[in-house]
Amino acid sequence: MDLSVVLLSYNTRDLLEQALHTVVEAAAGLEVEIFVVDNASHDGSADMVAASFPQVKLIRNRENIGFSAGNNIAFEQVRGRHVLVLNSDTIVRRDTLRCLVQFLDEHPEVGAVGCKILNPDGTLQPDCMRGFPTPMAAFCKVSGLSRLFPRSPRFARYNMTYLDAEKRHEVEVLSGSCMMVRKETMDQVGMLDEDYFMYGEDIDWCFRMHSAGWKIYYVPDTEIIHFRGESGRAVPMRVLYRKTEAMSIFVGKHMQRRYRFFPLWLLHLGIVLHGLFSLFKYLGKKIALPLLDGILLIFGLKLGLAVRFHAELVPLIHTIEKLSARMGVEAFPTRWPEPPPYTDFQWFFVYLVPLLTWMATFYLLGLYERHKFSAARTVVAVSLGFAAIITMVFFFKDYNFSRLAAGAAWGFNTLLVAGWRLSVQIHRGRQPVRRRILLVGTDGSMQQFLEHLEQLGGLDYEIVGLVGQDGAQRGGAVGGRQVIGLVDELQQLVQEYAIDELIFTTGTVPYVLENAGKHKEGRPLRIRMVPESFTDLLGDWVPTRAEELPLIEISIRP
């Protein structure tokens, strides 16, 4: 057995399916066994593997026992000369397994090897080649020196950004999202340390390999795409805690003996401070938009009350009356309606309830997630919030401060809250009215996808044509659409037909790496993928724009 591939699954059904398709294709020519360890996913991941990949050895855990413990269950059963630890949210190139196996076979002194790991936008993930978190490396990372001097071997030791990512290098740490380990090495140093629930176990493993005399290499001969953090996207606070905990465990286990005379409490303090900084940074990003909207909503409500009761104009009116009296001119009547005689506590609720109502409406309409910069959706959200406020004012007479004031606030808030989003859209530049889309693939999945598009109709796109894999398809038609070229010509087709977006199927997803990655310049190019569960995700929903199609985002290249 050449290779054992182990993927840990936790609520990444669609991405796991894509990963398995690419692994199966990349296994051609090798004797490979594939394990999937499912940590009690509740999205049907395990059932999908059992139904669609009968050749995969599926291990179902009754609870989420963590990354290390989950992988170790499969490690006890592997029969390959080498073992590949692979995240479920990855896409493997067709030559990845062969390249890494060949490198280990040709270099018996190497215990582990990793390849180039790309973000969905094509940029390099720096943790695919790293150094150990020594006190100096940790200080440079936390203090920002590594970012100020990325080419310095002294200051940028943690992420080794001074190394050329296009050349092979001996490194200290590889990413656990894609690491091939020699079985002999694993038998010597042991499996993953189960003290690490998730994160940090790859650093610990590489440290033990390095201490045992094995070399660790980064090889950019091949590459994968990693959708980083998909399993923990729903629980970001827990992920942040696990990362901080992992670094603390590593320091306690390995740095204590290595740096006996260094006050390691400083390192622990730095880990805690870095964790707190990351927490506040995350919270700041989360509350920035709601905070801006909240301030504008209060200001709009204040303006609405001022227009209704002219409270802010009283000093100006008195000044005009005095000047008119001095000049002997009769002033205009000033019988303005008086504001309700509320207490400060009651006025607090007059502002708080509409604010919370509008904010809840914004949240329900997705203004803090997918549609955060949609001016049109904001207008709808402000209007729905206004309707809810008017309804509440009608039923709670004690707080019937004025429907006219609420109406004025609705107008001001529409201008303020939708206005800044509209300015962002204008600043980003207008997108073409109809995006030009190229569909890559001619298999059954693409034909089914085309049928759905035909049924929907009227979306803001133009399908230029299809890209096939077989030369015999050129010039033919699939699903009523012409095959205008082959996957090997993808780069030229995008430029020739001025394509705005590529849509792939699972069968052609490896070409994201081999061809789409070449588009470094020119038109902005968006890349999305049709999940196997597209029909289920669509359901009875009728999207009105191409943006709303339930596709997996791969990248948007500037």
C-alpha positions in Angstrom: 0.0 0.0 0.0 1.6 3.3 -1.1 -0.5 5.7 0.8 -3.3 6.0 3.4 -5.3 9.3 3.2 -7.1 10.3 6.4 -9.8 13.1 6.4 -11.5 14.3 9.6 -15.1 15.4 9.0 -17.1 17.8 11.0 -20.1 19.6 9.4 -18.4 20.3 6.0 -20.6 18.0 3.9 -20.3 19.7 0.5 -16.7 20.6 0.9 -15.9 17.0 2.1 -17.6 15.7 -1.0 -15.5 17.9 -3.3 -12.3 16.9 -1.4 -13.1 13.2 -1.8 -13.8 13.5 -5.5 -10.4 15.2 -6.0 -8.6 12.7 -3.8 -10.1 9.7 -5.6 -9.0 11.2 -8.9 -5.5 12.0 -7.6 -5.1 8.4 -6.4 -4.9 7.1 -10.0 -1.8 5.1 -10.5 -1.2 4.6 -6.8 -2.3 2.0 -4.3 -4.3 4.2 -1.9 -6.7 3.6 0.9 -8.9 6.5 2.1 -10.4 7.0 5.6 -13.0 9.5 6.7 -13.5 9.9 10.4 -16.7 11.8 11.1 -16.9 13.5 14.5 -20.6 13.4 15.0 -21.5 15.8 12.2 -25.2 16.8 12.1 -25.2 17.9 8.4 -25.4 14.4 6.9 -21.6 14.2 6.1 -21.3 10.6 7.2 -24.4 9.4 5.2 -23.1 11.2 2.1 -19.8 9.3 2.3 -21.5 6.0 2.8 -23.8 6.6 -0.1 -21.4 8.2 -2.6 -18.0 6.7 -1.7 -18.4 3.0 -0.9 -14.6 2.5 -1.4 -13.9 4.9 1.5 -13.4 3.4 5.0 -15.9 5.4 7.1 -15.5 5.7 10.9 -18.5 7.3 12.7 -17.8 8.8 16.1 -20.7 9.4 18.5 -19.3 12.7 19.7 -16.9 15.4 18.6 -13.6 14.1 20.1 -11.4 16.6 18.5 -8.9 16.7 15.6 -6.1 14.7 17.2 -8.2 11.9 18.7 -10.3 11.6 15.6 -7.3 11.2 13.3 -5.6 8.8 15.7 -8.5 6.3 15.4 -7.7 6.0 11.7 -4.0 6.0 12.2 -4.3 2.8 14.2 -5.8 1.1 11.1 -3.6 2.5 8.2 -1.6 0.1 6.0 0.2 2.6 3.7 3.9 3.3 3.6 3.0 6.9 4.0 0.0 8.7 5.7 -1.5 11.9 4.4 -3.4 14.0 6.9 -5.8 16.1 4.9 -8.5 18.6 5.9 -12.0 18.0 4.6 -12.2 21.6 3.3 -9.5 21.2 0.7 -9.2 20.6 -3.1 -6.3 18.4 -4.2 -4.6 18.7 -7.5 -4.4 15.6 -9.6 -0.7 15.2 -9.2 -0.6 16.1 -5.4 -0.5 12.5 -4.0 2.0 11.3 -6.6 4.3 14.2 -6.0 4.4 13.9 -2.3 4.7 10.1 -2.3 7.6 10.3 -4.8 9.4 12.9 -2.7 9.3 10.7 0.4 10.4 7.7 -1.6 13.4 9.6 -3.0 14.4 11.1 0.3 14.5 8.5 3.1 15.8 11.0 5.6 12.6 13.1 5.4 9.9 12.2 7.9 7.2 14.6 6.6 6.5 16.7 3.6 4.0 19.3 2.7 3.1 21.2 -0.4 2.0 24.7 -1.4 -1.3 25.6 0.2 -3.4 28.3 -1.3 -6.3 30.4 -0.1 -9.5 30.4 -2.2 -8.3 33.7 -3.8 -5.0 32.1 -4.9 -2.8 33.6 -2.3 -0.4 31.5 -0.2 -1.3 30.4 3.3 1.8 31.2 5.3 1.4 28.3 7.7 2.4 25.8 5.0 6.0 26.4 6.1 6.7 27.7 9.5 9.2 27.7 12.4 8.7 26.6 15.9 7.2 29.2 18.3 10.3 29.9 20.3 10.3 32.9 22.6 12.0 35.1 20.0 9.8 33.9 17.2 6.6 34.4 19.3 7.7 37.9 20.4 8.4 39.0 16.8 5.0 37.7 15.7 3.0 39.2 18.5 4.9 42.5 18.4 4.4 42.8 14.7 8.2 42.8 13.8 7.6 39.8 11.5 5.2 41.9 9.5 7.5 44.9 9.4 10.5 42.8 8.3 9.0 39.8 6.4 12.4 39.1 4.6 14.4 38.9 7.8 15.4 35.4 9.0 15.7 36.7 12.5 12.3 38.6 12.8 10.2 36.5 10.4 11.2 33.1 11.8 7.6 32.1 12.8 6.1 32.1 9.3 9.4 31.9 7.4 8.2 34.6 4.9 11.9 35.2 4.0 11.9 31.9 2.1 11.0 31.7 -1.6 7.6 29.9 -1.7 8.4 28.6 -5.3 11.5 26.6 -4.1 11.9 23.5 -1.9 13.0 24.2 1.6 13.7 22.3 4.8 11.4 23.8 7.4 10.4 23.1 11.0 6.6 23.0 10.9 4.0 22.0 8.2 0.3 22.7 8.2 -1.9 19.9 9.5 -4.4 20.7 6.7 -2.1 18.8 4.3 0.9 16.8 5.7 2.2 13.5 4.4 4.1 11.6 7.1 6.2 8.5 6.6 4.6 5.6 8.4 8.0 4.6 9.9 8.3 8.1 11.3 4.8 8.0 12.9 5.6 4.6 14.5 8.8 6.1 16.0 7.5 9.4 17.4 3.9 8.4 18.0 0.5 9.7 16.7 -1.0 13.1 17.3 -1.1 14.3 20.9 -4.7 14.2 22.1 -4.1 16.9 24.6 -4.7 19.2 21.7 -8.4 19.3 20.8 -7.8 21.2 17.6 -5.0 23.5 16.5 -1.4 23.1 17.6 -1.2 19.3 17.1 0.7 19.8 13.8 3.4 21.9 15.6 3.7 19.4 18.3 4.0 16.5 15.9 6.6 18.2 13.8 8.6 19.1 16.9 8.7 15.5 17.9 9.8 14.4 14.4 12.5 17.1 14.4 13.7 16.0 17.9 13.9 12.4 16.7 16.2 13.4 13.8 13.8 13.4 10.9 13.9 16.2 8.3 10.7 18.1 7.3 10.3 19.6 3.9 8.1 22.1 2.0 7.8 21.1 -1.7 6.0 23.6 -4.0 5.9 21.1 -6.9 2.2 20.7 -6.3 -0.5 22.6 -4.5 -3.9 22.4 -2.9 -6.7 24.9 -2.1 -7.7 25.1 1.6 -10.9 26.8 2.6 -9.5 27.4 6.1 -11.8 27.3 9.1 -15.0 25.9 7.6 -15.5 23.4 10.4 -15.3 26.2 13.0 -17.0 29.0 11.1 -20.2 28.7 13.2 -18.3 28.8 16.5 -15.5 31.4 16.0 -15.1 32.2 19.7 -14.5 28.5 20.5 -11.9 28.4 17.7 -10.1 31.4 19.1 -10.1 29.8 22.6 -8.7 26.5 21.2 -5.9 28.3 19.3 -4.8 30.1 22.4 -5.1 26.9 24.5 -3.0 25.0 22.0 -0.1 27.4 22.1 -0.2 27.4 25.9 0.0 23.5 25.9 2.9 23.5 23.4 4.9 26.0 25.5 4.2 24.0 28.7 5.3 20.7 27.1 8.3 21.6 25.0 9.6 25.0 25.8 10.1 24.4 29.6 13.0 21.9 29.0 14.5 23.8 26.1 14.6 27.2 27.8 15.2 26.4 31.4 16.5 29.9 32.3 13.9 31.9 30.3 10.9 33.1 32.3 8.2 31.2 30.4 5.5 33.0 32.2 6.3 35.9 29.8 5.5 33.6 26.9 2.3 32.5 28.5 1.4 36.2 29.2 2.1 37.0 25.5 -0.1 34.1 24.4 -3.0 35.4 26.6 -2.5 39.0 25.4 -2.4 37.9 21.8 -5.6 35.9 22.4 -7.3 39.0 23.9 -6.1 41.1 21.0 -7.6 38.6 18.5 -10.8 38.5 20.5 -11.2 42.3 20.5 -10.3 42.5 16.9 -12.9 39.9 16.0 -15.6 41.7 18.2 -14.6 45.0 16.6 -15.2 43.6 13.1 -18.5 42.1 14.2 -19.9 45.2 15.8 -18.5 47.9 13.4 -21.4 47.8 11.0 -24.2 47.4 13.6 -22.6 50.2 15.6 -22.5 52.6 12.6 -26.1 51.7 11.8 -27.2 52.2 15.4 -25.6 55.7 15.6 -27.3 56.7 12.3 -30.6 55.3 13.4 -30.6 57.3 16.7 -29.6 60.4 14.8 -32.4 59.8 12.2 -34.9 59.3 15.0 -33.7 62.5 16.7 -34.1 64.4 13.4 -37.6 63.0 13.1 -38.6 64.2 16.5 -37.1 67.6 15.8 -39.1 68.0 12.6 -42.3 67.0 14.3 -42.0 69.1 17.5 -39.4 71.6 16.3 -37.7 71.3 19.6 -34.3 72.0 18.0 -35.7 75.1 16.3 -37.0 76.8 19.4 -33.9 78.9 20.1 -33.7 80.0 16.5 -37.5 80.9 16.6 -37.0 83.0 19.7 -34.1 84.9 18.1 -36.2 85.6 15.0 -39.1 86.9 17.2 -36.7 89.3 19.1 -35.2 90.6 15.9 -38.7 91.1 14.4 -39.8 93.0 17.4 -36.8 95.4 17.2 -37.4 96.0 13.6 -41.2 96.5 14.1 -42.0 93.6 11.8 -44.7 91.1 12.8 -43.3 87.6 13.3 -44.9 84.5 12.0 -47.0 82.4 14.5 -45.0 80.0 16.6 -47.6 77.6 17.9 -45.7 74.5 17.5 -46.9 71.2 19.0 -45.4 70.4 22.4 -43.4 67.1 22.8 -45.1 64.5 25.1 -44.4 65.1 28.8 -42.3 62.0 29.1 -39.8 61.3 31.9 -36.1 60.7 31.0 -36.8 56.9 31.5 -39.7 57.0 29.1 -37.7 59.0 26.5 -35.0 56.3 26.8 -37.6 53.7 25.7 -38.8 56.0 22.9 -35.3 55.8 21.4 -34.4 52.2 22.5 -37.5 50.3 21.1 -37.3 51.7 17.6 -33.6 51.2 17.5 -33.8 47.6 18.5 -36.7 47.0 16.1 -34.8 48.4 13.1 -31.6 46.5 14.1 -33.5 43.3 14.4 -35.0 43.9 10.9 -31.6 44.6 9.5 -30.3 41.3 11.0 -33.2 39.2 9.7 -32.7 40.6 6.2 -29.0 39.7 6.1 -27.5 43.2 6.3 -24.8 41.9 8.6 -24.0 38.8 6.7 -24.3 38.2 3.0 -26.0 41.5 2.0 -24.1 43.9 4.2 -23.7 46.5 1.4 -27.0 46.2 -0.3 -28.7 49.6 -0.4 -31.9 48.2 -1.9 -32.3 45.6 0.8 -31.6 48.3 3.4 -34.5 50.4 2.1 -36.8 47.4 2.5 -35.4 46.7 6.0 -36.0 50.4 7.1 -39.5 50.3 5.7 -40.4 47.0 7.5 -38.9 48.3 10.7 -41.0 51.4 10.4 -44.2 49.3 9.9 -43.4 47.3 13.0 -42.8 50.6 15.0 -46.1 52.1 13.9 -47.9 48.9 14.9 -46.3 49.0 18.4 -47.1 52.7 18.8 -50.7 51.9 18.0 -51.0 49.2 20.7 -49.0 51.0 23.4 -50.7 54.3 23.8 -48.5 55.5 26.6 -45.6 55.6 24.1 -47.5 57.0 21.2 -44.9 59.8 20.8 -46.0 60.6 17.2 -46.6 58.6 14.1 -45.5 61.6 12.1 -42.2 61.7 14.0 -41.7 58.0 13.2 -42.5 58.6 9.6 -40.0 61.5 9.4 -37.4 59.2 11.1 -38.2 56.5 8.5 -37.3 59.0 5.8 -34.1 60.2 7.4 -33.0 56.6 8.2 -33.6 55.5 4.7 -31.3 58.3 3.5 -28.7 57.8 6.1 -28.4 54.0 6.4 -29.1 53.1 2.8 -27.1 56.2 1.7 -23.8 55.1 3.1 -24.2 51.6 1.6 -25.0 53.1 -1.8 -21.9 55.3 -1.6 -19.8 52.1 -0.9 -21.3 50.4 -4.0 -20.5 53.5 -6.1 -17.0 53.6 -4.7 -16.4 49.9 -5.5 -17.6 50.5 -9.0 -20.6 49.3 -10.9 -20.7 45.7 -11.9 -21.8 44.9 -15.5 -25.6 44.7 -15.7 -25.3 41.1 -17.1 -22.3 39.1 -16.0 -20.7 36.9 -18.7 -20.5 33.4 -17.3 -18.5 30.4 -18.6 -19.6 27.0 -17.4 -16.8 24.4 -17.0 -17.9 20.8 -17.4 -20.4 18.9 -19.5 -21.3 16.0 -17.1 -24.7 15.2 -15.6 -24.2 17.7 -12.8 -23.7 20.5 -15.3 -26.7 19.4 -17.4 -28.9 19.4 -14.3 -27.5 22.8 -13.3 -28.4 24.1 -16.7 -31.9 22.8 -16.4 -32.4 24.7 -13.2 -31.0 27.9 -14.8 -33.5 27.5 -17.7 -36.4 27.1 -15.2 -35.3 30.2 -13.3 -34.7 32.4 -16.3 -34.3 36.2 -16.2 -31.3 36.3 -13.9 -28.6 39.0 -14.3 -26.1 36.9 -16.3 -25.3 35.7 -19.8 -24.0 32.2 -20.3 -21.4 32.5 -23.0 -20.9 28.7 -23.4 -19.5 25.5 -22.0 -16.0 24.2 -21.6 -15.6 20.5 -22.2 -12.9 17.9 -21.4 -13.1 15.8 -24.6 -12.0 17.2 -27.9 -15.0 15.4 -29.6 -17.3 17.8 -27.8 -15.9 21.0 -29.3 -18.6 22.8 -31.3 -21.3 20.5 -30.0 -24.1 21.4 -27.7 -25.0 20.3 -24.1 -28.3 21.2 -22.6 -28.9 23.6 -25.5 -25.6 25.5 -24.9 -22.6 25.3 -27.2 -19.2 23.9 -26.1 -16.9 26.6 -27.2 -13.6 25.1 -26.0 -11.7 22.7 -23.8 -10.3 22.9 -20.3 -6.7 23.3 -21.5 -7.8 26.5 -23.3 -9.5 28.0 -20.3 -7.1 30.9 -19.9 -7.5 32.0 -23.5 -11.3 31.5 -23.4 -11.6 33.8 -20.4 -9.6 36.5 -22.2 -11.2 36.1 -25.6 -14.8 36.1 -24.5 -14.3 38.7 -21.7 -15.6 36.3 -19.0 -16.7 37.7 -15.6 -17.3 34.4 -13.8 -16.4 30.7 -14.1 -18.7 28.1 -12.7 -17.3 24.6 -12.2 -18.8 21.2 -11.4 -17.2 18.6 -9.1 -15.8 16.7 -12.0 -13.8 19.6 -13.3 -12.8 21.2 -10.0 -9.1 20.2 -10.2 -8.9 22.7 -13.1 -9.4 25.5 -10.6 -5.8 24.8 -9.6 -4.4 23.9 -13.0 -5.9 26.6 -15.2 -7.9 29.2 -13.3 -4.9 29.9 -11.1 -3.1 31.4 -14.2 -5.4 34.4 -14.3 -3.3 36.9 -12.4 -4.2 40.0 -14.5 -7.0 41.4 -16.6 -10.7 41.4 -15.9 -11.9 40.6 -12.4 -12.7 36.9 -12.4 -15.1 35.2 -10.0 -14.9 31.5 -9.6 -17.7 29.4 -8.0 -18.5 25.7 -7.8 -21.7 23.7 -8.1 -22.1 21.5 -5.0 -23.5 18.0 -5.4 -26.4 19.1 -3.1 -27.3 22.0 -5.4 -30.8 20.8 -5.9 -31.5 20.2 -2.2 -30.0 23.7 -1.4 -32.2 25.3 -4.0 -35.4 23.6 -2.9 -38.4 25.8 -3.6 -36.4 28.9 -3.4 -36.5 31.1 -6.5 -33.5 33.4 -6.7 -33.7 36.6 -8.7 -30.0 37.2 -9.2 -27.0 35.0 -10.0 -25.5 36.2 -6.7 -28.2 34.3 -4.9 -27.5 30.9 -6.4 -26.4 28.4 -3.7 -22.9 27.9 -5.1 -19.6 27.5 -3.2 -17.4 30.5 -3.5 -13.8 29.7 -4.7 -12.4 33.1 -5.4 -12.7 36.6 -6.8 -9.5 37.6 -8.5 -8.7 41.3 -8.9 
